[in-house]
Amino acid sequence: MIEARHLRVLRAVAATGSFSAAARELGCTQPAVSQQMKALESSAGTPLLVRTGREMRLTQAGEALVRHASGILAGLTAAEEEVAAIAGLRAGRVRLVSFPSGSSTLVPTALAALRAAHPGTRVSLVEAEPPRSVEMLREGDCDVALAFRYGAGPDSWDDLVVRPLLADRLVGLVPEGHRLAGAGSVAIGELADDPWIAGCPRCRRQLVDVCETAGFTPRIDFATDDYPAVVGLVSAGLGVAVLPELAVESVRPRGAVAVTVEPAVEREIVALTLPDLAQVPAVAATLDELTHAAARTGRTRSPPAPERPGPPLPEPTGS
């Protein structure tokens, strides 16, 4: 097998015309150059050099190998430099997939910090809810998945690296003029007779489970995956809803009031990656910045119930 180190020696011999001159250029001994040339000729299966007086001359095979050596060594050098850049976070790419409320809250903070610290690292973002986002990770379509689950849930993440981020509590949303708008904390059973607006399919199933545990089945008049639409429908007085805090934070129109719902229900927010990918510097840096972004929310543990009624949600500051 032809080795890159042998090609470098051959090129030096061709350029200088002798083993001793090549040795001086390469910073090694003349016997070492001779030994490597013998190994290269053995791998090639044909002579590569012939001695003419005090100089070495390339055979036809040697000329062909030197001609290709330049491109091979240039490509190898470029590859080494690119790998070194990736390892040193001067370059690299991370494909991130996130659920929508994570995309609008945790992800911007994390990616802004990542770009400031490592401007050569590029991150792409697509949105998908779990379990699809987790499937994308296992199928090789992304490098990091921001995901959630309720309790232990049916999800198995035993084959993945799991970075816990925060506990996202479900909060109630009622219209501003609702009879419980000033209660601050309500038992979910107190909303049994209200029409409901439900969110994403997984949150919808969780809502039904929680309500049935409390002894009633919610009358769901509207169901939408779009959190702004859920909040808008509540603000218009068309029903009540239970949404994760991250979802409520992402859209804040007037006309809706957040209340703490008992019993407390939380979803676990995590960042997932594959064990091998966790060793890639750009992926590890992305996980670290997501962890820091979650810590800034102050909700890495379950939040305490508020002692005063929650105020009406303010006007949004953007689209």
N, C-alpha and C positions, 0 to 999 in steps of 0.2 A: 504494500500500500504506500502510495506517495504521500509524504508528509510535508506540511507547509514549511517547517524549519529546513528541510532538505532543499526545497525550492529556493528559499532565501540564500542558502549557501551557493547553489548552482548559479544564481543570478550574480552573486558577488564575484565568483570565479570568472564568469563570462565577461564581467565589466572590467576586472583588474588583470586578467590573463594569467594568474598563478594562484596556487594554494596559499603561499605565504602572504601575498598582497591581500587576498580575500580574508585571511585570518586577521590581519591588521585592521581591515575595515570593519570586520564583525566583532572584533575584540575578543578573539579566542585564539587557540593554538593551531599551528599548521597541521599537526596530526589529527586534531578534531575535525578540521575541514576535510582532510583526506578520508577519514573514517565515514563521515556523513555522505561524501560523494560515492563511496563504495556501496553504502546502504541504498542510496538513490538508484544507482545503476542496477543493483540487485532487484529492486522493486520494479524498475522499468524493463528489465530483462534484456537490455542491450547497452553497449557502451555509449556514454554521453560526452566523453572528453578524450582527446588524444594529445599526447605530449609532442610538441615540436620545438626542440632545443630547450630553452628555459621557460617557454610559455605553454599554456594549455589552449587547445583549440576545440571548439564544439564540433561534435559529429552532427549529421543531419537530424538525428533523433534529439540530440542536445539542443540544437537550434529551435526545433519545434517545441520542446518543453520550456525553454526560456521565453519563447514568444507567448505561450499560454500562461507562464508563471506570473507575468506582470498583471494580467487581468485577475487571476486567481488571488494573488496577494493583495491587490487593491480592493477586491470585493471582501476579502477576509478582514482587512483593516477597517473598512467601512462598517462591517457587521460588528466588529469589536467595539468601535466607537459608539454605535447605536445602542448596543447592549449596555455599555458603560453609562450612557446618558439615561437610559431607562432605570438602571439600578441606582443612579444618583438623583433620580427625580428631575433631571433636566429635560426629560421627554417621557412619553408614555400615554396610554389611552385607557380609560375606564368606561365601560358601558353600564349605566345605572338604570334600573327600572324601579318605579315607585308608584304607590297608590296616590290618587289626586290630592287628598288633604295633606299628605306628606310632601308632595311636590311643591305645594304652595307655602309650607311652613318650615320644615326642617331642611329641605334640600337647598333652597336659595342661600341660606346662611352658611351651610356646609361648603357649598361649591365656591362661594365668594372667598371664604377663608382658604380653601385649597388653591384657588387661582393666585391669591396674594402670596402664599408661601411657595408654590411650585408653578410658576406661570407656563412652564413647558408641558405640563400635564393636561391633556384634553379629556373632558368628560362629556359623553352624550347621554341624553335622558329620554326615555319613553315611559308611558304610563300603562300600568296594568294592575288589577286587583289580585291579591292572592285568592286561590292557589295558582292562578295562571302565572303570576310573576315568579313564583318558586319553580314552576315547571320550566320557564324560560332560563332560569339559572342552571338547572340540571341539564337542559338541552344545549347549553353553550351559547345561548343568545344574549346573555348579559354576564357581567362580572360581579355585580353587587345588586341585591334585591332588597328594597325597603318593603317590609311586610308587616302584617299584624295577625293576631289570633285572639280569640276570647277564651280565657282560662287555658286548660290543657288542650282542649279542642281535639279534632280528629287529625290535625296536621302532625306529621312526623318529620322532624328536622335533624334526626340523629346523624345523617350523613353530611351535614353542613356545619360550617363555622357560624355560630350564632352570637351576634354582638347585641346584647340588650340595650335599648335606648331609653324608653320611658314607659310609664303606665298612663294610658290615655283614658280618662274616666268619661263615661257617658253622662251627658247633661240633658235636661229637658228644655224644650223651647215652647213657650206659649205666647199667644198674641198679647200685645201690650195691655189690652183691656180685659184679659182673662181673669176669672175669679181668683186664680191662684198666682197671678203675676207678682204679687207682693209677698208671697209666702217664703221665698228664699229656698226652702227645702220642702219637698212634697213626697209622699208615698206614691209609688206609681199606680197603685189601686185607685187613688183619687182622680185619676184621669181615665178611668174605665169607660165612662159614658161619652167621652170626647171622640170626634173623628180624628184619625191619625194620618200623618204624612210620613211615609217610610223612605229610607235611603237605599244604599246599595244592597244587592241581594244578601250578602253575608250579614250586614247590619240589620237587614229586614228580618232574617231568621232569628237573629239574637233578640230583636224586639219582641217577636212573637213568643219566644221561649221565656223571656223575663215576665211578660204580661201573663202568660198562662200559669207560670209559677205563682204569680200574685192572685190567681183565681179568675182571670177573665181573658177573653180573646179580643185583641184590638180590632176595631172597625177601620180598616185601611181604605181611605177614600182616594188617596193619591200615592203613587210610588214612582220614584225617579232616582237615577244614579247621580243626578246633578245636585250637589249640595246647595249651591245658590238658589236653585229652584225650590228645594225643601224649605229653606229659610224664608224665601219670598212668599211661599204659600202660607206659612205660619204667620208672617207679618200681615198678610191680607185677611187674617182671621178665619182661614179655612180649615184649621185643625191644629193639633199639637204634634210634636215630634220629639224623638230622643236621638241625639247625634253625639259622636265623639267630640271632645273639646277641640281637637285639631281641626275638625271640619267646621265647627262654629267659628273658630278664629279666622278661617280662610275667607269667610264672607260675613259682613256685619252690617246689614241694613237696619234702619229704624223699624219700629213696629213689632219687634220680638224681644222677649225677656228670657234670659237664661235662668233656670232654677236647678238646684241640686235634687237629684232623684234618688230615693231610697227604695229598695236596697241598692247599695253601690255596686256598679258593674264597670269593669275596666277591660280594655283590650291591651295586649302587650305589643308594643312597637319594637321591632328588631331590624337590624341589618344583617343580611345573610350573604355568605359567599362559599365557594368550594374550598376544601382544605389546601389544595395546591395554589389556588389563586390568592389565598390569604398571605402567602409569602412574597407576592409581587409588590414591590414598594409603592406603586401608585394606588393599588387596591387597598393596601394597609393604611395609606395616608387618607384615602377617602373614608374608610371605616372610622378612623380617628376623628375626622372633622364632623362626621355625622354624630358621633358620640358627644363631641363638644357642643354641637348645635342643640342636641337634646338636653344637655346639662343647662344650657342657657334658659330653657323654658321653666326650670325650677320644678319639673314634674317627673324627675327620675324615680320618685316614689309617689304613692297615692296622695293626692292633695286632700287637706282637711276640708270638711263641709263648711261653707261660709256661714258666718253668724248673722249677717244682715241680708236683706233681699238684694238680689242682683239688679243692677240698673239696666235700663233699656240699652240695647246694643247700638253703638254709634253708627253714623253714616259711613259707608265705605270710602276709602281714600283713592281708590283706583278701580279699574275694570276687573 
